[in-house]
Amino acid sequence: MQASFIPGYGRVLRAADEARWTSRRMEAIQTAFDKGRDCLKQGQQADGLFWLKRAEALSGRDDNISFTCAMALLDNGAIPQALPRLERLWARYGLREAGLALAGGYLRCGAVGPAVRIMGQVLSRNSLIHEHYALADSLSFPVGLPGWGVLSNTGDLRLRVVGPVELVLDGRPLGTVPAGVHDLAQLVPDEAGCWWQGQQLVMLCDGRPLLGSPIDIQGLIRFQSLVMAEAEGVRGWLWYPGEPDFLPSLKVEGYGEPLLVDDSVEGFSSTVFLQRPREFYLPYVDWPRPLHSSTAFYDQYGRLLKGAPLDPALVGLMRQPEASGSSRKGWTKQGCRMPRKSGGTSDERWVVAVGCAVIIPVYRGESEVRACLASVLASIPETCRLIVVDDASPEAGIRAYLDELSEAGRIVLHRHATNQGFVGSINAGLGLVPEGWDVILLNSDTLVSGDWTERLCRWLRLEKAGTVTPFSNTGGLTSYPDHEHDNPALPPVDVAMMDRLFQHQAESFRPVVELPTANGFCMGIAAACLAEVGSLRGAYFAQGYAEENDFCLRASEAGFRHLAAVDVYVLHHGHGSFGQEAAPLLRRNLEILNRLYPGYDAAIQRWKKIDPLRDYRRMLDWRRVRQYREGFTGAVVLFQHRGGGGVARAVREQAALLRQGGLLPVIVEPTETGCRVVSPIVGLEAPNLVFTLPEEQPEFLSYMRQLGVRLVIWHHMLGHEPGLRELHQQLGVPYDVHVHDHIWFCPRVALLDKHGRYCGEPSIEGCMACLERGHVLADDGLTLSAFLARSKKELHQARRVVAPSVDAAHRLAKHIPCPAPISIEPLEDDRKIRAKAPPLLDDSGPTRERPLKILVLGGISRWKGHDVLLALGRYIQKNELPLQLVVVGSTYDDAACLEAGIRVTGAYEDSNVLALIEEVQADVGFVTSIAPETWCYALGWLWKARLPVVGFDIGASAERIRKAGPAWGQLIPLGLPVDQLADVFMAIQHLRR
């Protein structure tokens, strides 16, 4: 696979190549991370920071790597670089270490107010160890606060104050205590219950709150856990994020004394930031109870661990060989479960239900619960029964709100004394549903609108309908607009509008699409299906996840179908009850599901590959785009390739200008089988506007005509299906050509010979000899003569041909003379970029104590000078010159460059490139391109960072540097020997800062 591979029409990215690239990337991340930590241990701070930042960039800002990098930056005094990383991690996770580091960082840079605020938040939901006391002291007494307080999971309340402290637990005064450590259990009266059942502990000294007051008790004792039956025993883990060093105890049903869990999990893999679980293992040979009795596992506060209780049926299943599982086999080609041959399908089962009940299990997330219930109560008919199951919610606000609704007769409330999980809650709710009623299971983190219950129930009236699932932003197989990943939640005010969109679309096209399984976030169940299949099975799935899939597969075997409600949209926030624990519990239960139904995962993938909802989602996308189009006078199609980079940026920027001018930009890029429309408008993502070509050319053409396309702009046709080159003719509109490289006369694009050097643009015979080597980027199956003839025809017929630089225009005209002058439209305004005073150099040259830092920016391929860069790095290394090469970006061969002493940071985004350049503290920029570029965004970034730039005398970069003058850059001959190139940099003075 060539490094220049760009997916497009007929160019498939093979799974094996993708897996190999992923493996190499992961290896590079691990190598950089390990080197970074090793360098820091050896006192090599600068090298350590470089390697950690590289690991962070390569990983896409992995949270744990970012935290390690932030801590190293703090240790080295680079506080402004550390703070943004810590702010992101603290806001996302609220874990103690991130908060303490952030508060300390603010304090060190003099931002006392933010430091006090963050420290207060840390103390409110986390415990401290002795090493943290000094920071808390410095953020309380010196700023005029009476002191601070913190609570531990042992119940120890530590108070460091100047006077007596008044304690109030949930409005109940506990008395006044002095500074020191107090056992909160001894301060709470018996009638108030246990201290850990409280919500807020207020701490006042002389009427003023301590830092950390009020303590969020439920936040402090929050825990994460998992229990799983294995072949030879029970394995599990738990930990308390508010006090990660706390050693938890475990109460196991029938085990006798509590079990202290003090073993750290080895090789634990989790997406959760800084997760540090502690593991336990109970072999059946020493303790056989789980083999024959249901076994509960509780933490020290009496809360069930996720995955508990363990049922003997689950233990028996997991003790079987992995490949055995259920003896029931059989899936349709569409990925749905086959019905049993003995399953009855008599007509009396398809009767109309006499009523409908909505069951909502509630645990935590008060704001989402209130919003959900408000939307349901505002939309369901009076004949519909709303059943809410309070699954021992730890939030007093939720309990009070549900009591209020129950007393007003607006809901039927069922409350658990202890947490039973989703399965137990749903089954409890089902027990309150009259026989013969349809049921809708609804998560408490959803929003509904309109007559959604009636529409769902109409689907349940179809023959053999067992369940129905609406569309949602996070609905699994019915997710929209992106059906491969979860979508961000819409603002609440837009939910009704999105729901109406689905209703309107269904009025013109209402397909009946069978799903392999429903989704429990909002799942309608027909009364007949419920009567036949029964309740959810809690024996296998504990608190939830995959239990609805098990129900659906049992229903399928009984002859029922699972349908997509294409006229209903329900917003779903996702994982509202489980939070960060969702992923481990989900993985556990999916493993169990595949044991029960071997082939389940493969069946789901078959259904996704067929994608029966593809056309419907595409119509929805089209309806949304067409509605948006009403605000414009016309539309413009912009063709781009899939290589990203400068072409993608130029298209985005032109699209923004078109919108300002009242025209809707429609960006089209190639796929392996056709094309897709890329929306440049935030909030108007349309990932389903994908077309298989040439089969769906009529549909694509119809869509473009309905948009009222006025103009087609070719930015790049690489990878596009050939028929799209005629789109302008089919629409009867003009087209413009924007030149971004040399593909019009060089199918290899880069103008490099077999040695990786600028080819000099030889005669057609020389070009033909070059192409015979193969691996041609623009391989359209044409001879060179036919290729050039097509280019000439297309350029001549274009309304305008636009080049970003004079050099690009002259170079194109030399090979393909154009009848009209080529328009010159620079992609950036260099005068604005260089509006500030030119960079100033001091009077000192490079020395060993202060080497000259040379910054190279971008993705450095061979035609962008990788070989020159590598040769220069090796020369500097060999001769121990006081020069340091730094690549902010990536290269054709990072490993070789790193070995040559070149620092390669990893990929960047436009949003953070200037910050990355500033971190390097470079003295000069170096544009290494050895072939003529038509434009160079990297040069613009370097000038925005006020760096003088050295570049080879070729292409648009040379044109721009020459025009800028010697204060902004220096041109050197192409092909300059490496020793002379090094001499050029040795003669450059340091940048004055």
N, C-alpha and C positions, 0 to 999 in steps of 0.2 A: 504494500500500500504506500503510495507516494505521499510525501509530506504536503504536497500542494493539492491533495484530493479535496474537491468541493462537491458534496452531494448535489445531484440534479437529475434531470430526466435520464433514466436508464443507468444512472451511476449509483449503485446501491452500496451503502455502508454495511459491510459484512459484520455479523455478530462476533465472529472470531477476532476481527481486527479491532472492533470496539472494546472487546474484553481485554485484548492485549494492551491497548492504549490505557485502559483503566488501571490495569495491573502496574504498568510502568509509572503512571501518575501516582498511585498509592505508594509505590516503592520510593519515588522521589520525595513525597511528602514526609514519609517516615525517616528517610535518610537526612533530610534537612532538619527535621525536629530533633533527631538524636544528636546531630552535629552541633546544633544550637545549644542544647543542654550541656554537652561535653565541654564546649568552649567556655560557657559560663562557669562551670565547675573549675576549670583551669585558670580562671581569671582573665580570659580573653573576651572582654566585654563587647567590643565592637564586632568581632567575628560572631559571637554568640547571638547578638541582636540581628545581624544580617541573616543568619540561618533560620532563626525563628520567624522573622518577617517573611522570608521566602516560603517557609512551610505554611504560614498563614495564607499567603497569596495563592499558593498552589492548591490549598484545600478549599478555597472559596470562603475563607474566614470561619473555619471550624471553631466552635465556641471554646473548647478546651485549649486549643492552640492559641487562640486570641488572648485567653486569660493568662497563659504562660508568658506570652509576648508582652502583655501589659505589665505584669509583675516585674519582668526583666527591665522594661523601660522605666518603671518607677525606681528600681534599684539604681539605675544609671542617671537619674535626674531628668529623664526625658518625659516630664509630666504632661505637657500638652499632647504628646503622641499617645500616652497611656489613657488619658481621661475619656476620649470618645469610645474606646474599646470597652472600658469599664462601665460607662453609662449604658451602652447597649446591653451588656450582660446583666447588669443590675435590674434594668427595666424589664428584661425578658424573664429572669428567673427569681430575682429577689433572694439569692443565696448569700449567706453571711460573708464569705470571703470576698465576693465581688463588692458588696456594700462597704466593708471595712477598708478595702483598698481604695475605693472611690472617695470615701470620706477623708482618708489620709492624704490622698492626692490633692483634693481641694484645699485641705489645710496647708499643705506644703507650698501651694502656689498663692496663698493668701486669701482664698475664697472661703472665709469662715462661715458665712451664712449657709451656702450649699452644703458645707461639711457638716454643720450641726443638723441640718434637715435630714441628710442621709443617715447620720449616726442615730438619730432618733428612730428612723424607720428600721434600722438594723436591730436596735435594742427591743423594739416593740414585738418583733416576730422571731427573734433568735436569741440563743444563749451566747455567753462569752467564756473564754478561757483567760487565765491570768495574763497572758501576753497582750491581751486587748485592752486591759484596764487603763493603761496610760493614755491611749487615744481617747477613750471615753472621758477620762479626767480632763484632758486638754480641751475637750469640746463642751464642757459643762461649767466648771468653776470659773475659768478665765473669762467666759462670755457672760457671766452674771446669772447663770442658772444655779439652783440650789444643790444640784448633784444629779446623779443618774441611778437607775435601777434596772435590774435584769433578772429574768426567771429561768430556771433550769428545768429539764424534764424530770429531775429528781424531786421537784417541788421546792428547791432552795431558792429563796428570794434574796438577792444581794443588793444592798442599798449603800451607796457611797454618797453621803449627804452632809450638810452643815448643821442639820437639826433634826428633830423628830419628824416622822413621816406618817401621814394619815392615809390608810388604805381603804379603798372602796371596791368591792367586787360586784359587778352588775347592779350597781345602785345600793348595795348592802354595805354599810360601814363595818370594817373589821377591826377598828381601833387604831391606836397610834403606837408606832414602834421606833426604836432608835436605829442609827446606822449599824450595819453589820449584816450577817447572814441569818435568815429566819426560815423555818419550815412552814411553808404556806398551809400545809395540811393542818397544822396546829392552830392556825389563826382563823380558819374557816369553821364556823359552827356546824354541828352535825346536821341540823335541819336544812342547811344550805346545800348539802350534798358534797361530793368530792370537788376539790379545787379545779381539776382538769375538765369538769363539766361546765365551768364558767366560760364567759365570753371575753370580758374586759376587766382588767385590774388597773384602777386609777391610783396613782401615787402622787401625793401632794405634800409639799413642805412649806409651811407658812402660807398656805393657800395657793402656792404656785406649783405647776406640774414639774416633775422631774423629767430629765431627758429620757425618753423611752416610754413615757406615759401617754396613753394607756397601753398596757401590755395586751396584745392580742393572743389570748391563751390558745385558742384553736389554731392560730397560725403557728405558734411555737411548737405545739405537739403534732403538727401535720406529719404524716409518715407515708412512705412508699414501700410496697411489699409485693411478693408473689410466692405462691405455693404451687408446686407441680409434682404430680406422681410420675415416677420413672420406673424402669424395669425392676430395679432392685431395692428401691426405697423412695422416700419423700425428700425432695430438695426444695429449699426456699431461701428467701432473703428479705431483709427489711432494713430501713434506716430512717433517721429523722433529719430532714434537711435543715431544720432550725438549730440542730445541735449534732453535727455529723460525728463528733468524737464520743457521743453518748453510746454506752453499751446497752442495747435493749434486752429486755427479757421477754420470753415467749411462753404463753400459756397454751398447752396442747391438751385437748380433750382426752381424758383417760391416761395421761402420761405421768400424773403425779405432780411433783414439784415443778415450779417454773424453770424454764430452760434459758440460761444466759447465752445470748448470741454474740460471740466475740471474735468469730473468724471472718476476716476480710475475704471478699469474693475474688478469686484469682481469674484473670482473663475475662472479667465481666465486660460485656459490650452493651452500650446504651447510648441513645441519642440525648440523654439528659445531661446537662452541664454539671460537671464536678460530682457526679453521682458516686457515692462510696457505700454501697450496700454491705451488710454483714450476713454471712451465710450460715445455714444449718442443714444438717443431713441426718435423716433417721432411717436406717436400713430396716427392711421388713423382718429380716432374720432376728434382729434384736427386739423388734417391737411390731408384732403382726397385726395390731388392731385395725389399721386402714384396710386390710384385706377382707374384713368381714363387717366392719361397722363404719358409719359415717363419722368423720373426724374433723372437728373444728380447730382452727389455729387462731389465737387471739394475741394482740399485742398487750402491753402492760395496762393499757386503759380499757381493755375489754372489746377492742374493735377487731372484727374479722380481717385477717390478711386477705389480699386479693388472690383469688383462686381457691379459697376455702369456703365452706368445708369440702373435704375430699370424700367422694362417695365410692363405695366398693366397686360399683360398675365402672367408674373412671379408672380406678387402680387396675382392675382386670383388663381393661382395654389397653392401657399403657404398658402392661406386662407382656402383651402379645408381641411377636415380631412386627417390626414396623410395616412390612409389606402386606401383612395379613388383613387386619382391620375387619370391616364388615364383609359378610359374604354376599351382600346385596350389591350387584354391579349393574352397569348399564347407563349410558348417556346417549342422548341424541346427537346427531351431527352438528346441531345448532348449539350444543353445550348445555342442554337442559336434561334434567333427570327423567329417565323413562318410568312410566307407571308400572306397577306390578301387574302381572297377568291376572292375578286373582282379584285385583282391585275392582270394586263395584263402580259402575257409572250410571246407575239408574236415574231416570229423570226426576224422581221425587227429591233428589238431593239439591236440585237447582231451583229452590223455592225462594220467593222474595222474603227478606227478613222483615220482622215486625217492628224493628227499632234499631237504633245505633247508639253505641256508647264509645266515648273517647277516654282512654286511660293514659294518664300522665304520671310517671314516677318522678319524684322530686327528692333531691339530696342536698345540693348546695348550689351557689350561684344566684343570690337573691335577685339581682337586677334582671338577669335573664329569665328567671322563673316568673317574676312579676310581668315582664313584657310578654312572655309566652301566654300566660293565663289570660292576660288582658285581651290579646288578639283572639284567643279561642272563645272567650266569653262574648266578645263583640261580634262573632261570626256564626256560631253554631245555632241551629234552630232550637226552639223551645222543647221539641220532642226528643232532642238528643241529650243523653245523660253524660255529664262530665265527672269522671272519677279520678281523684288525685290521691296518690299513695305517697305519704310522707315517710321516706325510708330512713327514719331516725336522723333527720337533718341536724347537723351541729350548729346551724345558724338560727339564732333566736328570731331574727327578722322574718325568715321564711315561715317558721312555725306560727308566729303571730298573724302573718298575712293569710295563711291557710285557715287558721281558726276563724278569722274574720269572714272569709268567703263561705266557710261551712255554716257559721251561725246565721249568715244572711240567706242560706238555702241555695247558693249559687253553684256549689260543688258538693259531691259526695266525697267525704274525706275518710281515708283509712290511714292509720298511723302505726308504724312499727316501733316497738320498744328498742330493738337493736337493728343495726343495718343488715338488710337481707340481699341487697344488690338488685340489679335490673330484673333478673329472672324471678326472684321471690316477690318483687313488687308487682310485676305484671301478673303473675299468677294470683296474687292477692286481689288485684283489681278485677281479674276475670271472674273471680268468685262472686263479685257483686253485679255481674252482668246477667240479666234475665235470659233464659233459654230462648233461642231463636233470634237473637239480636246479632247484627253485624258489630264488629269492634274495630276501632282505629287506635293503634298504639302510637303515641306521640312523645318524643323527647321533650324535656323541659327547657331545652336551649333552641327552640324553634320559634318561628313566627308564621302565622297563617293569615289568610285574607279571603274576603268574598264568601261565596257559598262552597267552600272547599270540601266540606263533609258531603254535601249532596253530590258533587261531582265525583268524589272518590267512590261513593256508594253506587253510583250508576255503573261504574266499571264492574263492580261486584255482581251486577245483575247479568253479565254476559255468561254464556254457557261455560261451565266447568271453571269459572273464575274462583280461585282460592284466596289469592292476595292481590293487592294493588299497591304500587309505590309511585309517588309523585316525583317530579323533577325537583332538583335542589342545587344549591351551590356546592354542597358537600353531601352527595347522595350515592356515592359509589357508582354503580352502573348507570344511574340516571342523573349524574352530575352534569351541570351546565354552567358556563359554556364549555369549559375544558372537561372532557370526560375521562381523562387519564389522571388528573390530579384534583385535589380539593381547590375550590375557588374561594377568593375572599368573600366575606359576607357583605351583602349590599347594605347601604344605609336603610334603616327601618322604613323611611318614607318612600323608598323605591320598591319595597316588596310587593305592594298591591299592584303597582304598574307592571312589574315583571309577571305577576300572576295573570293579569289581563292579557299580556302578550301571548301567553300560552293558550288562554281561552280563545283568543281571536285566531291564532294559527290553527287550532283544532277545528274551527268552524269551516275551514276550507280543506283541511287534510287531517284526518283523525285515524292514523294507523293503529291496528291492534297488534302490539308487539309483546311477545312472550319473553319474560326474563328467566334466567336460571334460578334466581332467588330474589326475594324482596329485600328491603333494607329497613331495619328496625327504627330508624329515626322518625319515620312516618309510614306506618304499614297498616293498610286496611285489610281486614280478614273477614271473609264471608261467613255467615252463621253456619252454613252447611259444612264448610271446611273446618271451622272450629269444633263443631260437634263430632266430626270424623277423626280429626287428628289429636284433639285434646290440647292441653296446656303446654307451655314451654318446659323443656327438660332441664331442671336445675342440677341434676346429678353430674353433668359434664362441664357446664360452662360457668358455674359459680356466679360472680357478680354481673357477668354479661360479656358481650361480643361473641358473635357466631351462633348464639342460641336461636336467633330468628332464621338463620340459614338452615340449621338443623330442622326447625319446624317446617320450613318451606320444602326441604328435600323429602321429609316424611309426607307432606301434602302432595308432592309430585308423584310419589309412589302410590298414593291413593287416587290418582287421576285428576288432581286439580292443577290449574294453570296459575302462573304468576305474571301479572300484567303491569305494563307501564302506563300510568295515568298521564297521558300526553297533554292534558288540558289543565293540569294543576302544578303550581310551583309553591314550594314551602322552603323558607330560609332555614338553614341549619348551621349553628355556630360550630358544632363539632366538639366531641370529647368534653362536654361541659361538666360531667360528674367526675370523670376519672382524671382529667387534666394530664399531667406529665406521666402518669402511670399507664396511659392508654396503650402505648406501644408494646411493653412486655406482656400485658394481659391479652392483647390482641394476638400476638405471636403464639402465646400459649394455646389459646382457644382455636386458632386456625390449625395448629398441629393436631389437636384433638379432632377437629372436624374432618381433616383429611384421613385420620385413622378410621373414623366412622364411615366415611364415604370416599374410598380410594378413587383418585382421579378427579376430585373436586376442583383443585387448582387448575388442572389442565382443561377441564370443561369450561371454567370461567374464561380462560384465555382463548378458547375456541370461539366462545360467544363474542368476546371483544374483537377478535379478528374478523368475524362476519359483520359485526356492528350493525344490527338491524335498525338502530336509531339514528344512523348516520345522516340519512336524507332529512329526517325531521329536525335534527339539530341544525343542519345547514339552512333549512328554511327559516328557522328561528333567527339564526344569525343574519340572514338576508333581510328579514323583516325589520330587525333592529337597525341595520345599516341604512335601509331604505327610509325608515322614519327619521334617522339623523340627517339623511340627504336633503330632506325638505327645507333645511335651513341654509342651503347653498344654491347658487345659480347654475351649477354644473359640476362635473367631475372630471378628474384627470387620472389616467392610469400611469403608474411609474413602474417599470420593470427593473428588478435588481437580481443579482445572483445570491447564493446562500453563503458566501464567504465572509459576510460581515465587513469589518474594517472600514476603510475610508469610503467605499461605495455606500455602505449602509448609512454612514453619518451624512454623506451628501444628500441621500434620498430623504432622510429624516428632516434635514434642514430645509430642503426644497418643499417638502410636504407642509411644513409649518408656514412657509411663505404663501403657499397656495391657499391654505385655510384662511389666512389673513386677507387674502384677495377674494374670498367668497367662493372658492372652488374646493370640492371635497377630494382629497388625495386618496387614491386607491392603489396601494403598493402590492405588486404581484411578484412572488418569488417562486422558483421551481421546486418541485418535489421529485422523488424518484419515479413517480408515475404520472406526473402532470404538473399542477401548480396550486398555489394557495394564496389567498388574499391576506395580507398583513395590515392590520389596522394601526395607523399611527396615532390614534386618539385614545388617551387614557380613559378607561371605563367603557370603551366600545370594542373590547376584544372580540374577535370573530374567528376563533380557531377552527371552526367547522366549514368555512368557505374553502373547501379543498375539492379539486376536480381531477378526475382521471381523464387523461388526454391520450389520443384524440376522441375517445368514446363520448366524453361529456362536453365536447366543444360546443354543441348547441346550447346546453344549459349555461355554460360560462358566458357565451356570447349574449344570451338573453338577459342575464343579470347585468352585464355591462351596458346594454342598450337601455334597460330600465333606469339605470343610474344617470343617463344622459351624459355619457362621456363626450367631452369636447376635444380632447387631445390625448395622445399617447406619447410618453417620454421613455426612450430607451436609455437607461443608465447602464445596464449590462444584461446581455442575453445569454450569458454562459449558463449552461445547464437547462435552458428552457426548451420545451417541446417545439420542434420546428414550426408547427402550425401557428404558434403565437406570434411569429414574425409577420403574419398577415392580419393581425387583429385590427390594425388601423384601417385596412382596406374593407374588412367586413363591417366595421362600424361607420365607414365613410367619413373619417376624420383625419386630420394631418398628424404627423409624428415628428418629434425632435430626437436627435441623437446627442447624448452627453458623453464625451470621451473621458474614460477613467484610466485606461492603460492602452497597450498596443495590440489588443486582440484583433483589431480590424485588419492588420497586415501580418501579424505574427501569431499563428495558432498556439505557439508555445508561450505567448504573452510576455515572458520575462526578458527576451532579447539576450539570452545567455548561450554561450557555446558549450561544447561538451566538457570544457575545463572549468565551467562556472564563471567565465569572464564575459564581459560585454562583447557581443558578437560583431559589433560594427555595422550591423544591418547590411549584409552582403547582397549580391544579386540573387535572382530567383533560383538559380542553380545552387548557390550556397545554402539558401533556405531549404530547398528540397533535400539536400544532403543532411542537413540538421534534423529535419523531421523524420528521416529514416531511422533515427535512433529510437523512436517510439516514445511512449509516455507523454503524449501531447495533451495539454490541458483542454484545448478546444477541439476535441476529436469529433467532428460532425460527419465523418464518413465522406468528406469531400477531398478531392485532390487540391493541391495548393493553388493551381490555376483557377479551379472552380470556386475555391474559398475566396480568393481575391476578387473574382468576378462578382460574386454575391455581395461582397463588401462594397465594391464600387457602385453597384446598382442601388443598394440600400442607402448609402450615403448620398447619392445623387438625388434620390427620390424624397429624402427627408426635407421637411420644411426648413429646419435649421440644424446645423452641426455646431455643437458648442464644445470648446476645449477650455480647461481651467488655466492654461498658460500658453504663452507664445511658443515656447519650445515644443509643447505637445502638438499645437496646431501645425507648425512647420514640419515636424517629423511625420505627421499623418499625411499632409499634403504632398510630401516628397514621394510617398509610396502610392497614394491614391489621390490624385488631383481632384479637387472638388470644384464644381462649376461656380459656386458662390463662395465668398470669403467665409472662413470659419470664424464664428463669434468667440471672443475671448471673455470668459466670465470667471474670474478667480473664485475659489471656494471660500476664501477668507479675505478680510480686508487687512493687509499687512500694515497699512498706515495706522489703523486703530490699535493693532497689536503692539506696534512700536511707538505708541503715543508718548510713553514715559521716556525719560532720559535714558540714553544708551548705558549699558553696563560699564562700570569703571573697574579698571585693573590696577592693582598696586604695583610696586616696583620690584617685587621679588619673584624669582622663578622657582621651579620645583626643587625641593630638597628632600632628603631622606626623612627629616623631621616633619616636613609639611609637603607631602606629595601632591601633585596636581590631579584633581578629580575630573575625569572625563565621562560625561553622561551620554549614553546612547539610549534612545527611546523607541519603543515599539516592538513589533514582532519581527525579528531580524532573520529573514529567510536568506537563501544564498544570493538572490538577486538584490537583496537589500544590504549585502555586504558582510554576511556571516564569515566568509573565508578571510576577508581582510581583517575583520575584528579578531578572529581567532589567531591569525598570524601576528598581529600587533600584540595581543596579550602574551603569547609565547615569547616574543622578542623582549617585552618588558620584563617578564619573569626571568628569562635567561640572563639578561644583562643587569638585573636588579636596578632598573630605572625608577626614579621617584614619580611614577605615574600610576594612577589607579583607574581602571576601566570599570564602569558600573552600567549595567543594562537594566533599565526600568522597563520590564516587559519579559519577553521570552526570545529564544533563538532557535535556529535550525537544529542545533545540538547543544543543549544546556550543559550536559555532562562534560563535553570537551572544553567548553568555555570556562566552566568552574574549575576544571583541572588546570587550566592555563592562568588561573588567578583572577579571572573576570567575575565580578559579582553580578549574578543574574537574579533579579528580585522576584520574578514571576509576573503573571498577567495583571493588568490594571484596568480600571474603568475610567471613562472621561471625568466622572464625578470626583475622583480622588487623585487624578494624575498630578495636579499641581502640588498637592500636599506631599505626595511621594517624591517629587522632584526636590521639594524644599528639604525633606528629610536627608537627602543625599548630600546636600551642601556642596554641590558640584561647582567647578570653576569654569567649565566650558562644555558646550554640547558638541556632539559629533554625529552628523548625518552620514551614514556609512554606505548608502546606496551606490552600487557600481554600475547599474543600468539606469537609463533615463526615466525618472518618475514624471508622471503628468502633473502631480501635485504631491505635497508632503505635509500632512497634518502634524507630524512629529516636529517639524521645523517651527510651526506656529506655537506649539506648546512650549518648546524650548525658549522661544522669544518671549512668550507670556511670563515665563519664569525669569526673564531678564538675564539670559545667558548668551554670550557670544557663541557663534556656531561655526565649526569647521566642516566643510563638505567638499566632495569631489566636483570638479568642474564639468558637470553633465546634468541634463534634465532641468525640471522646473525648480529644484532646490537651488541650483547654481544661478538660475535666472533671478530668483528672489534674493539670494545673498548678495549678488552683484549689485542689485538695485538698492539694497539696504545700506551698503557702504561698509567700510572696514571697521567701524565701531561695533557693528552687529555680527560680523562674520568674516571668514577667510576661506578662499577657494584654493584647492590644491589639485594638481594634475591627476587625472585618472591613471591608475597603474603605477603610482609612485611606490618605489621599493619600500619595504617595511622599515628599514633603518632610517631612511629619509622621512618617512611618515612619523616615526618616533621623534626625530629631531624637530619636526614642526611643533609638536606638543611640548617638547622640552624648552622651546623658545617662548612659549606663552606664559604670561604672568598670571598670578592668582587673582581671582575676583575679589574686589574690595567689598567688604560687608559692613 
